[in-house]
Amino acid sequence: MSADRSARQIATALSRLSLFLRSAGWQAARAAGLTPTQAEILTHLARRGPARGAELAAALGVTAATLSDSAAALVAKGLAERRPDPADARATLLRPTGEGAALAGAMPEAPAVLLEALAGLPQADRAGLARGLMLTIAALQTARAIPVQRICATCRYFRPHVHSDAEAPHHCDFVDAAFGDAALRLDCGDHEAAPAERAAASLRRLRDAA
């Protein structure tokens, strides 16, 4: 199969998975009495902490108007609140209330059936999938097609292929531990952006060592 045809087939598969995830997300949000955007905002705040509206809109890939309307609805429901930003008296941070955090914690991070399917893959397949998704996300970020994600490859703590162990060739300086492709993080709460040149070098090394 040609590279172009293979890419189209993978894109089709991702599209089908996206439809499934979107439908599952809508159902979970509806069950919690939220719209999908409200649910995304609330879970984002619960996992990553308080944020400004502009930061949230960029992270979630929504317009400022959509973010503002959804945030206002969460505040009206008592699930979120606005507090002054300690770093800038002119700005405010949106944060979940106790009720909002509890609701976010009760919502599934991903459909159980999908997690079971992925867990059932052989280790090598999970590793290849994680690596391929990371490189794809990085390429889309470079093209400015999606919001910046907190992936290993662009983190200052990530050192790819510095160990001789084929099962755990990478190193995370944050936890000072070696790990393999299957443990690559596609959304890490400890992510700190590396300088552009270093991130590009990490991506090249990760890609070329395949």
Buried (B, 14 or more C-beta within 10 A) or exposed (E): EEEEEEEEEEEEEEEEEEEEEEEBBBEBBEEBEBBBBBBBBBBBBBBBEBBBBEBBBBBBEBEEEBBBBBBEBBBEBEBBBBEEBEEEEEEBBBBBBEEBBEBBEEBEEEBEEBEEEEEEEEEEEBBBBBBEBBBBBBEEBEEEEEEBBBBBBBBBBBBBBEBEEEEBBBBBEBEEEBBBBBBBBEEBEEBEEBEEEBBBEBBEBBBEEE
